[in-house]
């Protein structure tokens, strides 16, 4: 009985120490952190995807690997694991596309 009375007394004392001001809890986003940017309607531009990966043998007997991107650009690599060099669409250094059996890279003719 004494134990129950002590627990009740401790609970009463802890509740008596609470702040008795009114509090309003509002569900939803906090507009004070918006900073003028509406995140929900900002468009997101995804990176281009790889549409084809091909290997070509050039005139100097070197092998070149090309990842053709969905936006028309390409990534030219010296090995399959290499990160490569990004070549923008319509660049003079790379002529051809993923469907062509021959391309021109840096002035050299390369065939698939």
C-alpha positions as a printed NumPy array, in Angstrom:
array([[  0.   ,   0.   ,   0.   ],
       [  2.815,   2.371,   0.825],
       [  4.461,   1.659,  -2.523],
       [  1.289,   2.528,  -4.453],
       [  0.896,   5.711,  -2.475],
       [  4.491,   6.735,  -3.257],
       [  4.007,   6.1  ,  -6.975],
       [  0.801,   8.149,  -7.014],
       [  2.515,  10.951,  -5.105],
       [  5.466,  10.969,  -7.563],
       [  3.097,  11.078, -10.558],
       [  1.157,  13.961,  -9.036],
       [  4.345,  15.892,  -8.337],
       [  5.612,  15.43 , -11.88 ],
       [  2.308,  16.605, -13.365],
       [  2.272,  19.628, -11.082],
       [  5.617,  20.723, -12.515],
       [  4.213,  20.865, -16.09 ],
       [  3.716,  24.175, -17.851],
       [  0.008,  24.973, -17.925],
       [  0.028,  27.255, -20.989],
       [ -2.3  ,  26.502, -23.894],
       [ -0.666,  24.69 , -26.818],
       [ -2.023,  24.313, -30.314],
       [ -0.785,  21.394, -32.391],
       [ -1.279,  21.816, -36.129],
       [ -0.738,  18.971, -38.589],
       [  0.88 ,  19.764, -41.935],
       [  4.027,  21.322, -43.357],
       [  5.772,  24.171, -41.604],
       [  5.554,  27.208, -43.906],
       [  8.29 ,  29.042, -42.027],
       [ 10.914,  26.688, -43.537],
       [  9.765,  27.14 , -47.151],
       [ 12.265,  29.94 , -48.007],
       [ 10.317,  30.736, -51.172],
       [ 11.002,  27.39 , -52.87 ],
       [  7.996,  25.2  , -53.461],
       [  9.583,  21.762, -53.385],
       [  6.433,  19.889, -54.396],
       [  6.117,  21.608, -57.79 ],
       [  9.79 ,  21.995, -58.721],
       [ 10.457,  19.866, -61.821],
       [ 13.19 ,  17.267, -61.547],
       [ 15.451,  16.63 , -64.542],
       [ 16.642,  13.046, -64.607],
       [ 19.993,  12.185, -66.171],
       [ 19.874,  10.565, -69.614],
       [ 19.724,   6.787, -69.702],
       [ 21.999,   4.518, -71.74 ],
       [ 20.146,   3.313, -74.836],
       [ 22.987,   1.249, -76.331],
       [ 26.538,   0.182, -75.5  ],
       [ 28.769,  -0.783, -78.412],
       [ 32.43 ,  -1.474, -79.041],
       [ 34.225,  -0.237, -82.175],
       [ 37.63 ,  -1.03 , -83.673],
       [ 39.287,   2.043, -85.115],
       [ 41.863,   2.429, -87.906],
       [ 44.826,   2.445, -85.495],
       [ 43.698,  -1.007, -84.212],
       [ 42.443,   0.498, -80.942],
       [ 39.133,  -0.55 , -79.414],
       [ 36.722,   2.179, -78.33 ],
       [ 33.621,   1.569, -76.207],
       [ 30.698,   3.968, -76.651],
       [ 27.644,   4.294, -74.404],
       [ 24.93 ,   6.025, -76.42 ],
       [ 22.589,   8.139, -74.258],
       [ 18.879,   8.837, -74.673],
       [ 19.447,  12.582, -75.212],
       [ 21.754,  12.005, -78.214],
       [ 25.01 ,  12.437, -76.308],
       [ 27.559,   9.672, -75.805],
       [ 30.259,   8.542, -73.416],
       [ 33.452,   7.27 , -75.09 ],
       [ 35.598,   4.862, -73.044],
       [ 38.929,   3.072, -73.503],
       [ 37.742,   0.017, -71.536],
       [ 34.355,  -1.289, -70.41 ],
       [ 35.1  ,  -0.352, -66.785],
       [ 36.412,   3.138, -67.625],
       [ 34.245,   6.156, -66.776],
       [ 35.02 ,   7.693, -70.149],
       [ 34.646,  11.093, -71.726],
       [ 31.248,  12.712, -72.227],
       [ 30.621,  13.841, -75.798],
       [ 27.626,  16.168, -76.304],
       [ 25.084,  15.536, -79.032],
       [ 26.158,  16.922, -82.411],
       [ 29.831,  17.156, -81.444],
       [ 32.43 ,  17.257, -84.231],
       [ 34.636,  14.725, -82.402],
       [ 32.037,  11.912, -82.66 ],
       [ 29.944,  11.361, -85.77 ],
       [ 27.402,   8.574, -85.931],
       [ 24.733,   7.055, -83.73 ],
       [ 23.844,   3.808, -81.982],
       [ 22.223,   2.333, -85.112],
       [ 25.222,   2.948, -87.382],
       [ 27.757,   0.15 , -87.966],
       [ 30.565,   2.698, -88.447],
       [ 31.366,   5.925, -86.609],
       [ 34.058,   8.574, -86.786],
       [ 35.818,   9.416, -83.524],
       [ 38.479,  12.169, -83.484],
       [ 38.829,  11.938, -87.259],
       [ 39.357,   8.133, -87.315],
       [ 36.943,   5.685, -88.876],
       [ 35.741,   2.978, -86.475],
       [ 33.57 ,  -0.047, -87.236],
       [ 31.407,  -2.138, -84.926]])
